[in-house]
């Protein structure tokens, strides 16, 4: 199957996303075209990537002075301390602004590598090669970079677009089902917020995606990237419309912080939980129908994903999340800023549904019952 190309372009930047099996083969030619003066390359690589994939990348970079910087991808290492360490190594290798940094790994690796690239000598060429489904459909698209702080997730960062994104589905072959579910959560989210037809397609094809069937997998990645790109193009620096992409994430980030980013629950599983909670809140606010909520729940049930929200079907567990909501990036006046659902394919905008923690606590019993 031929590589699929999606193009990003705004007033100041443009780049392509290539999606397909063995799209990594495009890398040598693309570096020559996009970064013709590059001599040195720093590859920030996830330690957990199978060595055979690292060898494939190494062969594609023949002829360059390449340094592989091993990175243990976890939320603890998604930090300023680790960023400083990586910057020091790159500075010692004497890379300059015409050289190149490549991020090779999942979303955490990509977020840190792109953040490093954005501040290294005030900006160096960057190429993202995401190796997890979550990174391929979400964090590798749109130019958001960042690290965590003690106050919350992704609160320190920048906006920095790559020169190229290569999405090679070959790298997904080694992923366990739990990681496929993690990425699928964002695919489902994209359909819920923008595309009812895609949502209906997912009703029939979710199993094929989770089973890594090539045709369905590539289509779902491409469709998901196109939806994310729709929002990013119109609001690159996340002032308003792009915040729609945070549907379900207000609760999800609270779940992650509360659980201290435990490996027992992935980001995607937290998003799956968060989308149900946000949909229940939407029903409570009479913004969407209980039938819409049922339709979303059915996709979960049919694909054994309902375990992600069952824990939050009682008031006590929802109340435990409330203290962790206050540091969400969308908040700007002390109230919690929710993206809520009107119907499949349509959400409210940011700043249309704000609620105080006190008020939220008074209605969690009702929300839990939906």
Secondary structure per residue as TSV (DSSP state, phi and psi in degrees):
chain	resnum	aa	ss	phi	psi
A	1	X	-	360.0	133.1
A	2	X	-	-66.4	145.3
A	3	X	-	-60.3	136.9
A	4	X	E	-90.8	137.3
A	5	X	E	-117.7	132.8
A	6	X	E	-119.9	132.6
A	7	X	E	-107.4	133.7
A	8	X	E	-105.6	134.4
A	9	X	E	-153.4	129.5
A	10	X	-	-128.4	-162.2
A	11	X	S	-62.7	-31.1
A	12	X	S	-117.8	-14.3
A	13	X	-	-139.7	154.2
A	14	X	E	-152.4	146.0
A	15	X	E	-160.9	167.2
A	16	X	E	-115.5	150.3
A	17	X	E	-114.2	123.4
A	18	X	E	-108.4	130.9
A	19	X	E	-123.7	129.0
A	20	X	E	164.7	177.7
A	21	X	T	-79.5	129.7
A	22	X	T	64.9	30.0
A	23	X	G	-66.0	-15.1
A	24	X	G	-57.9	-24.4
A	25	X	G	-63.8	-18.4
A	26	X	G	-78.0	-14.8
A	27	X	H	-58.3	-51.1
A	28	X	H	-56.1	-46.0
A	29	X	H	-65.2	-40.4
A	30	X	H	-67.2	-38.6
A	31	X	H	-62.4	-43.9
A	32	X	H	-60.4	-40.3
A	33	X	H	-75.3	-42.5
A	34	X	H	-89.5	-30.0
A	35	X	-	-131.9	64.4
A	36	X	T	-63.9	-22.0
A	37	X	T	-94.7	1.1
A	38	X	-	-67.0	131.1
A	39	X	-	-120.5	-34.8
A	40	X	E	-114.9	140.6
A	41	X	E	-130.2	128.7
A	42	X	E	-103.9	119.4
A	43	X	E	-104.8	112.6
A	44	X	E	-89.7	109.4
A	45	X	E	-120.6	133.7
A	46	X	E	-64.2	124.4
A	47	X	T	-58.1	-26.9
A	48	X	T	-81.4	-6.8
A	49	X	S	-67.5	132.5
A	50	X	-	-53.5	140.6
A	51	X	H	-59.6	-30.2
A	52	X	H	-63.5	-33.2
A	53	X	H	-74.2	-35.6
A	54	X	H	-63.6	-38.5
A	55	X	H	-65.6	-38.5
A	56	X	H	-59.8	-46.6
A	57	X	H	-64.3	-41.0
A	58	X	H	-57.3	-42.8
A	59	X	H	-65.2	-35.0
A	60	X	H	-70.4	-18.1
A	61	X	T	-104.9	17.4
A	62	X	T	-58.1	138.8
A	63	X	T	100.0	-12.5
A	64	X	S	-107.7	157.3
A	65	X	E	-84.6	99.8
A	66	X	E	-108.2	132.1
A	67	X	E	-116.3	124.1
A	68	X	E	-95.3	118.7
A	69	X	E	-102.9	107.1
A	70	X	E	-70.2	135.4
A	71	X	E	-133.8	120.7
A	72	X	-	-83.2	105.6
A	73	X	-	-79.4	104.8
A	74	X	S	-151.4	166.8
A	75	X	T	-64.8	-28.7
A	76	X	T	-65.5	-40.1
A	77	X	T	-80.3	-6.9
A	78	X	S	-82.9	72.0
A	79	X	S	-142.7	164.7
A	80	X	H	-65.2	-34.9
A	81	X	H	-60.5	-47.1
A	82	X	H	-69.3	-37.7
A	83	X	H	-58.5	-45.4
A	84	X	H	-61.1	-40.7
A	85	X	H	-63.0	-45.3
A	86	X	H	-64.6	-41.4
A	87	X	H	-60.6	-41.7
A	88	X	H	-62.8	-40.3
A	89	X	H	-63.7	-45.6
A	90	X	H	-64.5	-39.2
A	91	X	H	-64.7	-36.9
A	92	X	H	-67.7	-25.5
A	93	X	T	-83.5	-5.4
A	94	X	T	61.1	39.7
A	95	X	-	-67.8	148.3
A	96	X	-	-118.3	-178.5
A	97	X	T	-69.2	-17.6
A	98	X	T	-88.3	-4.9
A	99	X	S	-83.2	-165.1
A	100	X	E	-143.5	139.9
A	101	X	E	-112.8	135.1
A	102	X	E	-117.4	131.8
A	103	X	E	-97.0	124.9
A	104	X	E	-130.9	97.0
A	105	X	E	163.7	-159.0
A	106	X	S	-82.4	-163.9
A	107	X	H	-63.4	-39.6
A	108	X	H	-64.7	-45.3
A	109	X	H	-60.3	-45.2
A	110	X	H	-63.3	-42.3
A	111	X	H	-62.3	-44.2
A	112	X	H	-71.1	-45.1
A	113	X	H	-61.5	-42.3
A	114	X	H	-70.3	-33.7
A	115	X	H	-65.4	-45.0
A	116	X	H	-57.6	-46.4
A	117	X	H	-61.4	-37.6
A	118	X	H	-69.3	-26.5
A	119	X	H	-111.0	-6.6
A	120	X	G	-70.8	111.6
A	121	X	G	51.1	36.1
A	122	X	G	64.9	23.9
A	123	X	-	126.4	117.7
A	124	X	-	-126.4	156.5
A	125	X	E	-53.0	140.7
A	126	X	E	-138.5	133.5
A	127	X	E	-124.2	133.6
A	128	X	E	-107.4	127.0
A	129	X	E	-122.1	87.2
A	130	X	E	-74.4	139.0
A	131	X	-	-116.3	1.7
A	132	X	S	-117.4	156.3
A	133	X	H	-61.9	-39.3
A	134	X	H	-59.5	-48.2
A	135	X	I	-65.8	-36.4
A	136	X	I	-66.2	-34.9
A	137	X	I	-100.7	-5.2
A	138	X	I	-133.6	-82.0
A	139	X	I	-68.2	-22.7
A	140	X	T	-77.6	-11.1
A	141	X	S	-106.7	125.4
A	142	X	S	114.0	-12.7
A	143	X	-	81.4	12.5
A	144	X	E	-82.7	127.9
A	145	X	E	-121.1	162.9
A	146	X	E	161.8	169.8
A	147	X	E	-133.2	168.7
A	148	X	E	-89.2	166.2
A	149	X	E	-134.0	177.0
A	150	X	T	-65.5	-16.3
A	151	X	T	-92.2	-8.9
A	152	X	E	157.1	-179.2
A	153	X	E	-90.6	136.8
A	154	X	E	58.4	32.9
A	155	X	E	-88.2	-8.8
A	156	X	E	-122.6	122.6
A	157	X	E	178.6	-165.9
A	158	X	E	-152.5	171.9
A	159	X	E	-107.0	122.5
A	160	X	-	-152.1	115.7
A	161	X	-	-84.3	142.3
A	162	X	-	-77.7	168.8
A	163	X	S	-80.8	-25.0
A	164	X	E	-166.7	145.8
A	165	X	E	-124.2	125.2
A	166	X	E	-111.0	114.7
A	167	X	E	-106.1	101.9
A	168	X	E	-105.1	112.3
A	169	X	G	-70.6	-12.9
A	170	X	G	-57.3	-36.4
A	171	X	G	-68.9	-14.1
A	172	X	G	-80.2	-13.3
A	173	X	G	-61.1	-28.4
A	174	X	G	-90.4	-3.2
A	175	X	-	-75.8	135.2
A	176	X	-	-72.0	163.8
A	177	X	H	-56.6	-38.5
A	178	X	H	-57.7	-38.6
A	179	X	H	-74.1	-31.5
A	180	X	H	-66.7	-41.0
A	181	X	H	-60.8	-39.2
A	182	X	H	-57.0	-46.0
A	183	X	H	-73.7	-36.5
A	184	X	H	-59.2	-33.0
A	185	X	H	-55.1	-41.8
A	186	X	H	-73.2	-34.9
A	187	X	H	-60.4	-47.8
A	188	X	H	-61.4	-43.5
A	189	X	H	-57.3	-44.8
A	190	X	H	-59.9	-39.0
A	191	X	H	-67.7	-40.5
A	192	X	H	-64.5	-39.3
A	193	X	H	-84.7	-14.6
A	194	X	H	-139.8	-26.8
A	195	X	-	-144.1	98.9
A	196	X	H	-64.0	-36.0
A	197	X	H	-63.8	-43.3
A	198	X	H	-64.7	-40.0
A	199	X	H	-58.5	-45.0
A	200	X	H	-65.1	-35.2
A	201	X	H	-64.3	-40.1
A	202	X	H	-65.8	-29.6
A	203	X	H	-56.0	-36.9
A	204	X	H	-92.9	-22.0
A	205	X	H	-120.6	5.0
A	206	X	H	-58.4	-43.1
A	207	X	H	-59.1	-41.9
A	208	X	H	-63.9	-36.3
A	209	X	H	-65.5	-48.9
A	210	X	H	-66.1	-26.0
A	211	X	T	-88.0	3.8
A	212	X	T	64.2	35.7
A	213	X	-	-69.5	122.8
A	214	X	H	-54.4	-51.3
A	215	X	H	-61.1	-49.9
A	216	X	H	-68.1	-37.1
A	217	X	H	-64.3	-48.8
A	218	X	H	-63.1	-41.6
A	219	X	H	-62.1	-44.9
A	220	X	H	-67.3	-36.0
A	221	X	H	-65.8	-47.3
A	222	X	H	-61.0	-46.8
A	223	X	H	-62.3	-42.0
A	224	X	H	-64.1	-44.2
A	225	X	H	-62.5	-39.4
A	226	X	H	-63.4	-40.1
A	227	X	H	-66.3	-45.8
A	228	X	H	-61.5	-40.9
A	229	X	H	-62.4	-34.5
A	230	X	H	-55.6	-45.0
A	231	X	H	-75.4	-39.6
A	232	X	H	-65.8	-42.2
A	233	X	H	-58.8	-36.5
A	234	X	H	-85.5	-17.8
A	235	X	-	-152.4	69.4
A	236	X	T	-58.1	-40.5
A	237	X	T	-99.1	20.0
A	238	X	-	56.9	55.0
A	239	X	S	-89.1	-31.7
A	240	X	S	-152.4	-80.4
A	241	X	G	-58.3	-39.4
A	242	X	G	-61.7	-23.4
A	243	X	G	-63.6	-16.5
A	244	X	G	-55.4	-32.5
A	245	X	G	-64.8	-11.9
A	246	X	G	-88.6	11.6
A	247	X	T	-54.5	126.5
A	248	X	T	84.8	-14.0
A	249	X	H	-83.0	-21.2
A	250	X	H	-61.0	-50.0
A	251	X	H	-69.7	-38.3
A	252	X	H	-60.5	-46.4
A	253	X	H	-64.4	-35.7
A	254	X	H	-63.0	-41.3
A	255	X	H	-61.3	-44.1
A	256	X	H	-65.6	-44.8
A	257	X	H	-66.1	-43.6
A	258	X	H	-58.3	-39.7
A	259	X	T	-85.1	7.1
A	260	X	T	55.5	39.3
A	261	X	T	54.2	40.1
A	262	X	-	-63.1	142.6
A	263	X	T	-69.7	-14.5
A	264	X	T	-64.2	-29.2
A	265	X	S	-126.5	121.7
A	266	X	-	-80.5	167.1
A	267	X	H	-57.7	-43.7
A	268	X	H	-63.3	-39.6
A	269	X	H	-65.1	-36.7
A	270	X	H	-65.3	-38.6
A	271	X	H	-65.4	-41.6
A	272	X	H	-59.2	-42.4
A	273	X	H	-63.4	-46.5
A	274	X	H	-63.3	-36.1
A	275	X	H	-66.8	-37.2
A	276	X	H	-67.4	-43.7
A	277	X	H	-62.2	-42.4
A	278	X	H	-65.4	-36.7
A	279	X	H	-68.5	-39.7
A	280	X	H	-62.4	-42.0
A	281	X	H	-62.7	-37.1
A	282	X	H	-64.8	-39.2
A	283	X	H	-65.7	-44.4
A	284	X	H	-56.7	-40.7
A	285	X	T	-79.5	1.2
A	286	X	T	60.9	30.7
A	287	X	S	-87.6	-32.8
A	288	X	S	-136.0	165.6
A	289	X	-	-86.1	158.0
A	290	X	H	-65.0	-25.5
A	291	X	H	-65.2	-38.9
A	292	X	H	-62.4	-44.7
A	293	X	H	-59.7	-42.5
A	294	X	H	-62.6	-40.5
A	295	X	H	-61.4	-41.8
A	296	X	H	-67.7	-45.4
A	297	X	H	-58.8	-35.4
A	298	X	H	-61.9	-37.9
A	299	X	H	-62.1	-41.0
A	300	X	H	-62.1	-49.7
A	301	X	H	-62.7	-44.9
A	302	X	H	-64.3	-22.9
A	303	X	T	-116.7	20.4
A	304	X	T	56.1	42.2
A	305	X	-	-109.7	0.2
A	306	X	T	-69.6	-14.5
A	307	X	H	-60.3	-24.0
A	308	X	H	-70.3	-28.0
A	309	X	H	-111.2	-11.2
A	310	X	H	-59.1	-36.8
A	311	X	T	-60.1	-30.8
A	312	X	T	-99.7	30.6
A	313	X	S	-98.1	14.0
A	314	X	S	-135.6	152.0
A	315	X	H	-58.8	-40.4
A	316	X	H	-57.1	-44.3
A	317	X	H	-71.7	-35.4
A	318	X	H	-66.9	-42.4
A	319	X	H	-59.5	-32.1
A	320	X	H	-65.7	-22.4
A	321	X	H	-82.5	-23.5
A	322	X	G	-56.1	-43.2
A	323	X	G	-62.4	-19.5
A	324	X	G	-94.0	2.6
A	325	X	S	-84.7	-21.3
A	326	X	T	-69.2	-20.7
A	327	X	T	-96.4	12.2
A	328	X	-	-60.2	139.7
A	329	X	T	-60.9	-26.2
A	330	X	T	-75.5	-18.1
A	331	X	-	-70.6	137.3
A	332	X	-	-139.9	3.8
A	333	X	S	-150.0	25.4
A	334	X	S	90.7	-16.1
A	335	X	S	-98.9	161.4
A	336	X	E	-85.1	128.0
A	337	X	E	-101.8	102.7
A	338	X	-	-98.0	142.0
A	339	X	-	-93.7	121.0
A	340	X	-	-117.8	167.9
A	341	X	E	-104.0	134.9
A	342	X	E	-96.1	-46.3
A	343	X	E	-162.8	171.9
A	344	X	T	-62.0	120.0
A	345	X	T	100.4	-1.3
A	346	X	E	-148.8	124.8
A	347	X	E	-118.0	173.1
A	348	X	-	-77.8	166.1
A	349	X	-	-90.3	163.9
A	350	X	T	-60.9	149.0
A	351	X	T	74.0	2.9
A	352	X	S	-89.9	-20.3
A	353	X	S	-135.6	86.8
A	354	X	E	-107.8	145.2
A	355	X	E	-149.2	141.3
A	356	X	-	-76.0	156.8
A	357	X	H	-60.8	-37.4
A	358	X	H	-61.9	-45.7
A	359	X	H	-65.9	-42.9
A	360	X	H	-59.3	-41.0
A	361	X	H	-63.9	-30.0
A	362	X	H	-75.2	-13.3
A	363	X	H	-118.0	1.4
A	364	X	H	-64.0	-31.1
A	365	X	H	-62.0	-43.4
A	366	X	H	-66.6	-44.2
A	367	X	H	-60.1	-43.3
A	368	X	H	-59.8	-29.1
A	369	X	H	-77.5	-18.9
A	370	X	-	-68.1	360.0
